[in-house]
Amino acid sequence: MAKEFQVTYDCADPGAQATFWAQALGYRLPPPPQEPNLRAAITDPDGKGPRIYFQKVPEGKTVKNRLHLDVRAAPGLTGDERMAVLEDECTRLEKLGAKRLYRLESDGVDEGMIAMADPEGNEFCLD
């Protein structure tokens, strides 16, 4: 039997990170009480995705993530249609505080994607 799990982010501002990721993923912030200066969490309103938990830590991010999220913005799409959807999502997330890092085009094996960073610099991919 599979185990339930949550994804945990160490961060400087749990409340801000929870707000960004809730908007990015279509998740929801649970009702108070939360302690946004120490910890915060978001959940999938459909109950399918994992809970994401944000905890305040004193140290900042110093190196590339060893684990990252792939945000599936264009599942099943290919070519120009796929990249147009990814570009639109990239623009939306930039308005929320994310930063575009680079774009990879399709290479005949893998479809294109856009690498991004959340407001605290954690890398993720638009896939």
N, C-alpha and C positions, 0 to 999 in steps of 0.2 A: 504494500500500500504506500502510495506517495505521501510525503510529509508536506505539510503547509509550511511556508517560509515567508519572511519579510526581508526587504532590502533595507539596509541601514547605511545612512550617509553621516560621516563626521563632517561638521561644518562650523562656521563662525556665527551664523544667524539662522537657526532652525525655522523660525517663523517665516522669514523671507524665502528660504529655500522651499518650504512646504507650499507656500502660496504659488511660487513659480511652477513647481512640478505639478501641482493640482491643475493649474491652467493648461500646462503643456500636455498633460495626459488625459484630461477630462475626468480626473479624480475629484474627490471631495474632501474637504477638511471636516473632521468630526466636530460636533458642537463642543463648546467649552465645557469643562476646564482643560485648557492646554496651557503649557508653560512655554510660550513662543521664544522666550529668551534662553531657555534651557533645552527644550525638546518639543517636537511637534510630529504629527503623523498624518498621512493621507491614505484614503482607501478607494478602491474601485467601486463605484456605485452599483455595478452589476455583480460584484462579488467574484469576478473571474481572475483578476490580476492580484499580485501580492500587495500587502500593506507596505508602504514606504515610510520609514522612520528616520527622523533627522535629530541628531544629538549634538549639542554644543561641545566642542573640544578647544583647548587653548592654543594648539599649534595650527598653523596654516598649511594649505596644500603646497607640497614642494616638488613633486614629480608627477609624471603621467599616471593616470589610473591604471591599475592592473585589471580592473573589472569595470565595465561601463554598460549603460543601457543602449539598446538599439530601439529607437522609436519608430515603429512600423507605420509610417505615414502613407506608403504607396504599395501595400501588398498586392501582388498579382499584376502590377502595371510594369510595362517595359518601355524602353526607348524614350522618345521625346515626351510622351504623355507622363511617364514616370518622373522624369526630371522636372517637368513643369509643376507637378504636384509637390515634389520635394522643395522646389524653390519657393512656392507659395507658403508652405509650412515653415520654411526657414525664415521668411520675412515675418510671419506671425510671431515666431519665437524670439526673433531679434527685438521686436516691439515689447516683449515681456522681460527682456534683459539678457537673453542669450547672445553669444558671439559666434559668428560663422568662422570656422577655422580653414576648411578647404573643401573642394568638391572633387570627387573621383568619377570619371566617366565610365560607362560600360566598357569592358575589355574583351567581350565575347564569352567570358566565363562567368563573371560576376556583373550584376546590374550596377548602375551608378548609385552613389550615395553622397551625402553631405555630412562632414564632421563638424560638430559644434561644441561649445562649452556653455555650461549653465552659468548663472550669475556669480558663482564662486570659483569658476574655472574647471569644474569637473567635466571631462570630455564625454560626449555621447554622439551617436550617429542617427541621422535621419535615413531610414532605410525603406 
